[in-house]
Amino acid sequence: MDIVNLLLTDSDEQSVTLPSSSSWNFETPNNSPNDPTTADSSALKIPRLSPDIIYQILQNFKFSRSSLNKFLRINQTWCHISLSFLWHCPFNMSLKVKSSILLIRTLLSFLSVQEKSELIRNNIDLSDYELNFSNSKIYNYPDYIRIFDLKHFRLSILHWICYIQNHRSDDVSLIMELNKIYNEIPTNFSSVNLASEIIYGMLFKRSNDHKLQHLIIENDPYQDIITSNHLISKSIININGVVEDNALSQLEKFEFHYKIERRLDEGLLIDRIVRMFEKMKEYVKGLKWLEVNIKYEGGRIPKIGKALMEFIEAQRKMEVLGIHEFWMREESEMIYERICKSQQNSLKHVRFCESCNFKELIKGLNECNNFVTLEILGLFKYDYSSFSFSEKEFEGKTLSIRNFYTWDINDAPHLSNYFIQIFKMSNKNLKTLTLTHITSDIILTLVNFCPNITHLSVSFSQHLDSIPDLLSLLLPPLPLEHFFLKIDNLNSDSDIFTQDYWSRIAKSIPDSVIHLGIDFKIESNMFNKFLKECKAQLRIISLFQGYMLNRHYLQLLVQYTKKCNQLLSELRFSWNPDEIGFISNSNLEDAKEFIKVIGKVESFNKPFYDIKLSVPNVKDQVLTPSLSYKKYKL
């Protein structure tokens, strides 16, 4: 098979078959006389690019497997750097069935004779090619893997097992028919378990000095039977065995998303998760990013919170922490305090889902010296009145929060007290704010304590009649650059949404705003006047309501652009207008003469900021000499 077809793109994959010799093996020699790696170097006048420049070039193609495959043939440097992108995260959700089979078959070449024999003894029928082929060891592909997704790894194993059980049919697309797979699920369970253990054991052993940096473990009991509780929990224990070989010593990011079902042996599963954290804390010390999302149908879970806390305490410089709170309430005071104290000089970004003890959370975050981002999600279950609140407990304390993000929040009155306290303690540090729980007291606090907000997103679902008054109080003093407004009035028949209502909101928007996001229902004639009365010289307008994707609103925005000396350079709709036929091509082309970019808007609840880790340049790791072209021993 031609090398270009070995890693398949979506468009390539439909027409490619699976001959028995196919693999992800890139070591076939190219004997073409025009190949710069084999031709007489004295006859070639090809300029040599530095690895740094080659890396920058290939970075633009890192999501295009077919393009990267073409670069493999240029020379060893191009091949090496291309491989680093191709094998960086081989198991992911975009991997198609045929590609996943090719990937597993290539990895079989790295197994020892004993490991292959064990597969055969357990009724996994290897072909002569799979049984006899051994990689020539020019490139140790497992050494390039930096991200390991356990769920999609197991699904790739499943695809390969089903391919074998269906007599290696080239029509592998049939494997994706659910009944075809799951009718034989008992057999697949044992086969997938065994093959998974053997192959990922080999992957970790062959990682040499450049070990895994990002591990993802998740289960999905409602969609993927192959990733159910028992299977994933068994894999957790097997990974613990790998940990003993120090294979995770360079881990920087760990994502653990797990739903425990009550119909299964939850006690055993909980014990296995506890054991996982206890085992990992012995070897994983340099974690910088941790996300733990554990859901349990029975409510809160004992034991895991303590094990997780001790695992976090073992880390030297954690920067990002995301937790779906699952521990017992009586544990929360100890957990928040110990987590924050142990990472007080490094922790920068925190996301908590379903947090209930805000008092201890705020007190803990006060210990963090370089804190930047606080995200609070999913507060709709708990009675916050059961937690006492006193402003005296926070006197003299501050928070260095620059980004405060909330979403899916209920309107519990007691919650307002904690939000107000966060705003007071953040004070002039606060720069970006996404707020879905809004009261008049919160607005007054923001006016009095947070004068430096430049990015603001507010969502109103109640007390819609008071919005013009609240915004007229909040917005004018702020140095806003980005302002997003969501009003839940799509199904409202109220008569409060008059021209005066919208005019007051438009006039409250500061002239410093360059990006306006609109997520509310407003008639086109009122929208026209809204734009005229807005003092801001807008560069970007984002329209989140689908009904606005038509030529009438487009014409209004073109007229607005003409009157503003064409300052508006970008217009974003809820759908890509080039793909949805609500606006004709001729109208779009006419509009683009005045508005340069017309495209699709991102989700309204997307944060204004991006969280990035302070990690070594990936390029330096890719180009390190110890990875280049060395021989490996089996």
N, C-alpha and C positions, 0 to 999 in steps of 0.2 A: 504494500500500500504506500502511496506517495506520502511523504512526511507532512505535507500541508493538511492532509485529511485525518491525521492521527488525533488531534485535539479539535473537536467539532464545534462549530458555531451553530446557532439556531438554524440559520439558512442552509448550512452545509449538511446538517445531520439527516435531513429527510432522504437524501439520495445515496448515502454511504452504506455499504454492506459490511459484514464482519467476517472476513476470511480468517482462517485459524491462526495465521501468523501475525495478526494485527496486535499492536501494543502501543504503549506510550514510550517506546524505546527510541531514542534519537541517535543511536550510535552507528547506524548504517553508513558506511563510507560513501562519500561523493567523489567519484572518479572522473568527473567531467573535467576536460582540459581547461575550462574557463573558471574552475573553482580556485579561488585565491589561496585555499589551504593546501592544494596539491600541486598547483602549477609552479613553474620555476620562478622564484621570487625576484630574480634579476631581470626577468622580462616584464614584470608588473610595475606600473607606475601609479598604483592606487594609494591615495593619501591615507595615512593611519590616523584614526580618531582616538582620542584618549578614552579610557573606560568611563570617565566621568561624563563626557559628552554623549557616549553611546547610551549610558544609563538614562540621561535626560531625554534622549530621543525615544527610547523604548518605553519610558514612563507614559507617553502619550498613547501607547497601544496596550497597556496592561490589562484592559478588559476585552481585547480582541485576540482570541486564541489563534485564529487563522493567520492574522498578521504576524504574531510572534513566531509561529511555526515557519514562516518564510524567512525570518531573520536567522533561524538556526543554521542555515546553510552558508552564511557569509564567511565566518571564521570562528575560531575557538572563543574569542572574547565575546563576540555577538551571541554565540550559542550559549555560553555560560550565563550571561546576563539575561537572555531570553528565558532560559530554564528557571532562573530565580523568580521570574514573574509567573511562569506557567505552573510551577510547583509550590508557590508561596502558600496557597490555600486550595489544594486540589479538590477537597470535598466541600461543596457548597450547594445551595439551593438551585443555582443556575445550571448545575451539571446535568446534562441529559442522560437518558438511560444508556444509549450506546456508548457514550463517552465514559460513563462510570464503569461499564464492563471492560472497556479497553484499559482503563486505569488499573482496575484490580488485576487484570491479566498481566500487565506490566510489572506490578508489584510482586506477583508470584515468582518472578525471575530472581528476586532477592532472597527467597526462602532457602533454607538449607535442605539437603536431602532428607534429613530426619523430619523437618517440619512438613515437607510435601508428603512424606510417607504417612504422617499422622492424619492429614486430610484424607488420603486415600483409605486408610483404615476405618474412617468414619463415613464412608460411602459418599465422599465428594470426589466425583470422577474427573480427574485431570486429563486433559488431552496429552498426546505425545509431545506436542510443542510445549505445553505448560509444564509438563513433567521433566523434560530434558533440557529446556533452555535455561541457561544461567547467564545473568548479566555480565558483560565483559568488564565491568567495573571502571570504565573511563569516567562515568559520572555516577555518583551515588545520589540518586534522586531523593531518597528520604531525607538527606541532609539539607535539602532546600526547603523542606516543609517548615513553616513558621506558625501556621494557624491550623488547628485540628478540630473539626466539627464532628463530634461523635455520632450524632443522629444521622447526618448525611453520609458519613463513613459506613454506618450499618446499612443504610438504604442501598449504597453502592454494592455492598456484599450481597444483599438480598437480590439485586438485579442480576448479579453474576450467578448466584445459585439457581435462580429461576431460568436463566439462559442455559445452564447445564441441564436442568431437569426437563427443559423443552427441546432436548436433543440438539442444542446449539443452533437453533433456527436463526436464519438471518433476519427474520421478521421479528426483531426484538421489541418492536412497539407493542406487540400483543402482551408483553410482560406488564405493561402499565394498566391493563384491564384488572380492576380490583379482584374480581372473582377468580381470575386466572392465578393470581398470587395467593390469595388467602384461602382458597380451597385446600391448599396443601400446607397451611401454616404450621401444623405440628412438626412436619419434617423440616420446614424452613427455619423454625425456631432453633432447633439443635444445630443445624448446619451453619446458620448465621452466627450463632454464639461461638462455635468452635473456630470458624474461619476468622471472625473478628478478633478473638483472643490471639490467634497465631500471627495474623498480619499486623495488628497494631503493636503487638509485642516486638515484632521485627522492626517496625518503623521507629520505635523509641530507641531500640538498641543500636540502630544504624545512624542515629542522629549525630553521633560523634561529639565534637566540641560545640557545634552550633545547634542548640536544642530548641525545643518548642517555646514559643513566646506567647501564644494565645490559645487557650483551651475553651471549647464550648461544649457543655453538656446540657441537653434538654430532652424532655419527653413530651409526647403529644398523644395522650391515650385516646382521644376522640377521633383522630385522623389517621395516625400511623400505628397500626397494631405492632409493627416491628420495633417501635420505640416505647413500648409500654413500661410500666413501673418495674416489673420483675427483670426485664431485659436490661434496662438502663442501670438499675441498681446492681445487677451482677457485673456490669461493665465498670461501675464505680470501684468495686472491690478489685477487679483485675487491673485497673489503672493504679490503684494503691500498690499493687505488686510492682508495677513499672516505676512508681515513685521511689521505691527502695533502691532502684538503680540510678537514682539521681537524674532521671530523664526530664524532670520538670524544674530543675534548679534554676533555669533562666526564665521561667514563666513570668510574664509581665501583665497579662490580662487573663482573667478567668470569669466566664459567664456560666452561671448555674441556674437554669430555669426548670422548675420541677413541680408537678401537680401530683399529690398523693391521694389516691382514691380510697375511700373507706371500705369498699367491697373487697379490697386486697388486704394482705397482712401488713397493715400500716406500721405496726410495731417493729417488724423486721426492717422495713424500708427506712424508718426513722433511725434505727440503730446503724444502718449502713451509711446513711448520710453523716451521722455523728462521727463514725469511724473514718470516713473520707476526710473530713476537716481535721481530725486529730492526726491522721497520717500525713496529710499534706503540710501541716505546720512544721513538721520536722525537717522538710527539705525545701519548701517554697518560702523564701525570705524576701525576695525582691519584687513582690507583686505591686504594681502601680494602679491597676484598674480592676475592681471587683464588683460584679453584679450578682446578687443572690435573690431569686424570686421563687419562694416556696409557698405553694398554696395547698391547703388541707381542708377537705370538706367538713371535718369535725371541728374546725375553728382554729384556735391557737395551739402551738406544738411545744411541748416541753423538751428539754435537753439540747435541741439543735442550737438554740440561741447561745448557750454557754460555749459550745464547741466552736461556733462561728466567731464569737468574740475573741476567743483565745487564738484562733487562726489569724484574725486581723492584728492582734497585738504582736504576733510574731513577725509581721512585715516591717521592713525598715523605712520605706518611703512611699506609702500609698497616697495617691493623688486623687483618685476618683472612686467613689463608693456609692453603689445603688442597691437599696435593700427594700424588699416588700416585707413589712414588719409581720412576723409570724410568731414571735416569742410570747411568753406569758407576761401579763401586765406587771406582775411583781418583779420581773427581771429587768424591766425597761430602765430604771434608774441606774443600775449597775452597768448595763450594756452601753448606754449612751455615753456615760462618763468615761468608761474604760476605753471605748473605741476612740473617742476624740482626744483623750490624753495621750494615748499611745501614738497617734499620728498628728500631734498638734503642730509640728513644724512642716508637714508635707501635704496634709489634706487640703484640697482646693475645691473640689466639686462633690456635692452630696445630693442624692435623690432618695427620698423616702416615700413609699407607697403605703397608705393606710396606717400612718403613724397615729398614735393616740396620746402619747405623753409628751406634749409640746414643751412643757416646762423643763423637763430633763434634757430634751433635745437642744433647746436654746442655751441652757447652762453648759451643755457639753460643747456646742459650737463656739461658745465664748472662749474656750481654751485653745482654739485653732488660730495660729498666728498669720497664716497666709490664705485664709478662706476666701473663695471667690463666688461660688454658685450654690444656691439652695433651691432644690426642686421638691415640691410637695404635690403628690398626686393621690387621687382616689380617697378623699376624706368624706365618706358618706355613711359610715356604719356605726360610729361610736358616739357615746354620750360624753362629751367633753366636760360637762358640768361636774362629773365625778372627780375631776382633777382640780385641786385648789389653785387659785391664781392670786398672786400679790405682786404689785409693781415694786415693792421694797426689795424683793428677792433679786431684782435685776439692776438696782441702783449702782451707777458707776461702771456698768459693764457695757461693752460695745461688741459689734459684729462687723467684720470687714467685708460684708456681702456686697458684691457689685451686680450680681444677677440673681433676681428672685423670680421663680417661675411656679405658678400654681395651675392645676387643671383638674376638672372633675371634682369640684369641692361643693359640699352642701352649705347651707346658710345657717348653721348653728351659731347662735349668738355668742356662746363662749369662745368659739373659734376666732371671732373678731378681736378679742383681747390679745390673743397670742400674735396675730398678724400685726396688730398695732404695735406691740412690743418689739417685734422684729424690725419694723420700719423705724421706730425710735432709735434702736440700737445700731441700725445700719447707717442712718442719718445721711450725710453727704456722700458716703461711699456708693450708694445705690445708683446704678446707671441704666440697667434694663429691668423692666417689670412686666410680667404677664399675670394678669389678675382676673379671676373668675368669681371671687367672693368679695362683693363690694357693698359697703354701707357708707352713710354720710360721715360717720366717725372715722372710718378708714381714709376717706377722701381728705378730711381735715388734717389728719395726721400726716399724710403725704405732703400736703401744702406746707405744713409747718416744719417738717423734719427732713424732707427729701427733695431738695431744690435742683439736683443735678441729673435728673432722669432724662436720658436722650432717646431711649427706645421704650415705647409704652404700648401694650396691648390690653384692652379691657373688654370684658364680655358681660352683658347685662341680660338677665332672664327674668328679673322681677323689678317692680317699681319703675316701669319704663317711663312714666310721666315725669320723673324727677331727673332724668338723664341730662337735659339741657342745663339745668341748674348746677348739677354736680360737675359737668365738664367745663362750664364757664368759670367755676371756682378753681378747678384743678389745672387746666391746660395752659392758660395764658402765661403764667410765670415760668414755665418749664422751658429749657433749651432743647425741645424735642426735635429730633430728626426723622424718626420713624414712628408713626401713630397708626395703630390698627383698632378699629371699633366694630364690635359685634353686638347687635341688638336682636333679640329673639322675637321678631315681630312678623315672621313670614306667614303665620297662620292667624294673625291678630286682625280683628275687624274693628279695633278701637278707633275712635275719631280723634285721638290725641296727635296723630302724625300729620300735622298741618304744615303748611309752608313755613309758618313762624317757628315751629318745632325744629325743622331741619336748618333753617337759617341761623338760629341761635347756636346750634352745634357747629355749623360751618364757620361762624364768626369767632368761635372759641379756639379754633385750631391755630396755633402760633405760626407766624410767618417763617419760622426756622425749619418747619417740616418739609422734607423733600420726598418722603415716601408715605403715601396714604393707603391704608387697607380698609375696604368697605365690605362688611358682611351683614347687611340688613336690607329690607325691602323698601325701596323708594321709587315712586313713579318718575318717569323720564322727565316730565316738565319740572318737577321739584328737584330732580337731580341736576338739571341744567342750571337752575338758580343756586343750588348748593355749591356748584363749582365756581360760579361767578362771585359768590360772597365769601369764599375761602381765600384768605389773604396769602396763604403759602404759595410759593413758586414751586410747584410739584415737578419732580423729575420722574417719579415712578408712581403708578396707580395700580393697586391690586384689587380686583373685583372677585369676591368669593362666592357670590350668588349666581347660580346657573342661569336664571332668567335674564341676566344682563348680557348674555352672549348673543347679541343680535345687532343688526345694522343701525338701529335707532340709537342705542347707547354708544356705539362706535362713532357715529357721526357727531354726537354731542362732544365726545372726547377729542375728536379731530378739530372741531370748532374751538374748543377750549385751548388746544395746543396752538392754533393759529393766533389766538388773542394773546397768548403768553410767550410770543416770539419763539415758539417751538422748543420751549424748555423741557416739555414732557418727552422723555426719550424712551420710556418703556411702559408697556401696558400688559397686564397679566389678567387672564380670564380663568374661570374655574376649570375649563377644558381647553385643550390646544385648538385654537380656531382653524388651524391648517388641517386638522383631522376630523373636525365636526362640521357638518355642512350647514350650520345655522347662519353663517356669514359667507357670502359669495366670494370667490377668489378675486373678482374685480374690485369689490369693496375693500377687501384686505389689502390688495396692492395699492389702491388709492390712499388708504390710511397710512401705509408704510412710507409714503413720501414725506409724511410729517412726523410719524412716530416710528423710530428706527426698529424697535424690538416689540413684537406682539406675540405673546406666548402663553404658556400655562402657569398658573400660580401654584405655589406650594401650599401645604395644609395651613389653615389659619393658626393652629396650635403649635406650629413649629417654632422652637425658641429662636430668638434673635442671634444667639451666640453659637459657636461651635466649641466643643470641649476637645482639647488636644493635650496629649501627654508630653511631658518633658523626657523624651526618650532619645537615644542616640540616632543619628541620621541613618535611615534604613539603607541608604545608598552605601554607607561605609560598611555595613554588615554584608551587603550583597557583593561588594568588590574586594572583601578581605582576601588576601592571598591564600590563606589556609583552605579556602573553599575551591580553589581553582585546580581542576584537572588532575588531582592527585589519585593515586591508586588506593583501593580499599581492600582489606582482607575480609574474607567471609568469616 
